Amino acid sequence: MAMWFFDLVAAGTFVFIYEKTGQDVTMGEAYRNSTDVIFEKSRIAGMLSVASNLIYAVFWSGPEHVVVFFRKELATMKRIIVVLVVLTALQALIWTELYTLGYESVSELIKHYRTH
């Protein structure tokens, strides 16, 4: 719960800054613009760019990156909040599991997933 709470507060702060000032510290808007250009040239490459962005955001850069990236599609503050809550919870679950299991070694983490 602590990991989720911290993640939610951090992501919410970045989104709040973006919404109030227009300053994108996540670089999500710039990435979206470049993905749109890629998508115009190749639909497949554009989809790969979007998919890689989502995976990267869940595992590393954070849910705020996804919110800024998909700001046009989310449209309302209610949708933004729902996406932040869901993605921060998912990220907290993943990282809590990795922190819990990752202290032994990478091989222990792989063994854990093979047996479950």
Summary of the structure (lengths in Angstrom):
residues: 116
radius of gyration: 16.1
end to end distance: 23.4
largest distance: 48.4
contacts: 318
relative contact order: 0.14
helix: 86%
strand: 0%
